[in-house]
Amino acid sequence: MKKLFIVLLCAFSYNLFPQDTVKVASQLTPDQQAEADYNFGLEKLKANDYTSAIDFFTKSITNKPTFDKALYNRAVALTQAKRYVEAASDINAVIKLTPNNADAYFTKSLIYFNEGKKDSQLVALDKCIGINANHGEASYYKGLLLYENGDYKSAIDSYGRAILAKADYAYAYNDRASAKRALNDLAGAIADYEKAISLDPNQAFIYNNLGSVYHENKNLPKAIEAYDKALQVNPKYLIAQNNRGATRLESGNTKSAQADFEDVLKKDPGNSSAYNGLSSVFIKTKEYAKARDMANKAIQLNAKNGPAYYNRGIARQMLREEEGCCQDWKKALELGVTAAKSFINTDCSE
């Protein structure tokens, strides 16, 4: 009897077990659901999954139409997805809800930037800075616009404000250096490039820029050293290798210069600048037929390579191709190579 009781009890317990597990249904309020979808959207945005981010932010806004953070981040995601009209609509809604939102005006400026509306971009940046004078990104982007417009002094001021807002802003130091260089403040440019490198030593283009200003300052060994560092950071940064080749050639090291240009062409057979670099090498070594041929290839790859026309003109002159050389120098001058003017005045009839 006892044994039977135990069996029956076990069977009874087994039959009741599913009924012991009660599933409790939970339902979020619209505001809670909006917050949950917003957080999911942020995760997708951080993962650069812009389509999913937009979907989650849209769900969030559906439950909470005045959710300014969801509207703002959907505008960011839409901008990244290049859906600028929709992004502008969202950011305008954010500004209507939060008129003193500096970040909203900055995002609006980025929308205008991507649309190529530079005047509107500047207005939005000024509005952003007017709300928050310490908005470093806005000051930096304003500096870019001013530099592009040739207002280098104002660009320097704007980059300076970006640096005040963010002391480790390597890009702002780099671009301020370029503005100083444009005003022929070479010492100031060198100081800013070196500061940018100290803040971010893994950017090959900054070393390249430093090398170019050292070259302009006639300090060729320091220029080569900077180009070396650029290539250590990024061996595929061919602009620096072309620049190093040109500087080596100017230093009288034709073999190293030739090696640089030939190595560039191994990595990039369509590099017009490297072919013109070889043309310069062969002019230096008085191999004028080779110089002409290399310039020909440079021009075939880039019909607007003014220095290549200039070099081909010199090579043709030495090869007694008088008519061809004058045509080349005139084309070089047309493309901005002012050094060609002296050859035209001396060797070419009207």
C-alpha positions, 0 to 999 in steps of 0.5 A: 500500500505504501509503495502504491501511494508513492507511485501515485504521489509521483504521478500526481506531482508530475501532472501538476508541474506544468501548472506550477509554471505560470507565464506572467504577461508584461506590457510596456507603456508607450513611453517605456516602449519608446525608450526601449526602441530608442536604446536598440536604435542607439546600439544599431547606430553605434554598429553603423547599421543605419537602416536598423537604427532608423527603424528602431528610432521610427518605432520609438517616435511612433510611441512618443512623437515629441521624443527629441533624442530619438528624432535627433539620432534618427536625423544622424542615422538618416544623414549617414544613410545619405537621406538628407531631406528626411534628415533635415525634416527630423533635425528641424523638428528637434530644433523646434522642440529644443531651440537651444540645442547646439548639437542639433544645429551642428548636425544641420550643418553636416546635412548642408555640408553633404548637400554642398550648401556651404552658405547654409552650412556656415549659418548653421555653424554660427548658430551652433557656436552662438549657443555653445562657444566651446563646440569644438567640432563646429569651430573646426568645420567653420575653419574648413570653410574659411580655409576653402574660401581663402580666408586663412587668418579667420581659419586660423582663429576658428581652428584655435577656438576648436583647440581651446575647446578640445586640447588634443584636437590633432586634426585642428592643429594639422589644419591650422598648420596648413592655414599658417603655411598658406600665409607663409608662417612656416615656423608656425606651421612646423610647430602645429604639425609637430604638435598634431603628430605628438597627439596622433602619431599614426596619421601618415598625412600629417608627417607628409604635410610636415615634410612638405613645409620643411621642403618649402623651408629648404630643409631637405634632410628634415623633409626626407625624414618626415616622409620616411616617417609617413611611409613607416606609418603607412607604406602605401601612402604613395603621395609621401613616397613621390614627395620623398623621391622629388626631395631626394632628386633635389638633394642630388640623390638621383638613384634613390629618387629613381628607386622611389618613383619606380617603387610607386609605379610597382604599387600603382602603375597608373600613377602619373606623378611617379612617371613625371618624377622619372622624367625629372630624374632622366632630365637630371641624368641627361637621358632626354629620350627616356625623359620624354617617354616618361613625360608622355606616359604621365600625360597619357594618364593625366592630361592636366599634369602641368609639370609633365608638359614642362618636363617634356618641353625640356626633353624635347628642346634637348632632342631638338624638337623645337616646335613640340617643346614650345607647345608643351611649355605653353600648355604647362603655363596654361595649367599653372606651371609659371616656370614655363614662362621663362622658357616661352619668353626665351625660346619660343616665337609668337 
